[in-house]
Amino acid sequence: MANGLQTAIRRKRIDAAYRDLALSRLMAQRVAVDPETDRHAWSATVRLAERHGLTVYDASYLELALRLGLPLATADKALKAAAEGAGLPPLKC
């Protein structure tokens, strides 16, 4: 998340105050680490990256959402298209 927010600053989509607010809100959330991700990183994740033209970094989000049957929140056009192509529903905000 921090990388995405920092990229948005660099691309002039948000300012540092917005980033800081978003990060403080994220820190207040309960975050769970998926214990299965490493087992899929060298197989399903790499195949998703290749199939959809994604970075492995982005494909890891797609793999997790697919495996857990959850919608994927992203502003990245390629990742959004890959999620839609894989049948994931868009996240309703």
N, C-alpha and C positions, 0 to 999 in steps of 0.2 A: 504494500500500500504506500509506504513512504517513497519508494522509487517512482511509482505512478504519479503521486502528488508532486514530487520534485520535477519530473518530466513535464507535468502540466505547467509548472512555474516557468521552466525554461522555454516552453512554447507559448508563453503569455496567455494561457487559458485561465489561470488562477493567480492570486498573489500569495505572498508568504503568510499573511494573516489567515487566509482561508486554509492553507496547508496546516498551520499550527492548530487551528480550531478543529479541523478534521482529525488530526493526530491525537489531540487531547480526548476527543470523543471515542476514538478507536481504543485508546488506552483504558478507557472506562469499561470496555466490553470484555466479556469472558472469551478468551481465545483458546481453542483446543488445537493441538498439533495432531495431525493425522498419522497414526502409527504405521499405516500401510503404504504411504506414498513412496518410500524408498524401494519397496518391492516391485512397484510398477514403473519406476523411473527409467529403467533400462529396456523396457519392453513396450507396454501399451503407450506410455508417454511419448517415446521416440517415434513410434508408428503414427500417432496422432499428429505430431509435429510434421512428419514427412507428408502425410496424407493431405493436411490442410495448409501447408506452407507456413507453419508457425515456428517460433523459437521454441526450444524445449521448455524454457521458462514459462511461456504462455501456455504451451500444451499441458503443463503440469496442472494448471487451473482447470483446463478442460477435462483432463482425465479424472480429477477429483470430483468435479460436478457430475460427470457421467456415472462414475462408480457409485456415488451417493444418491443419484437421482435428484439433484438439486439444480435450481436455475443458476445461471452464471451472470454476475454483475460485471460489466466491462464497458468502457467507452472505446476500446480498441476495435476498429472496423474488421480487421482480419479475424480476431478472436470471436467477435460477435457472429460473423458469418460462419465460422467453423462450428460454433455452438448451435446455431440455427440448423446448419447442415447435418449435425449429429442428432437433431431432434430435441434439443434442450429448450424448454420454454424460456422466454425472456423474463427477467426479474421485473415484477410490477412494483413501482415505487409510488 
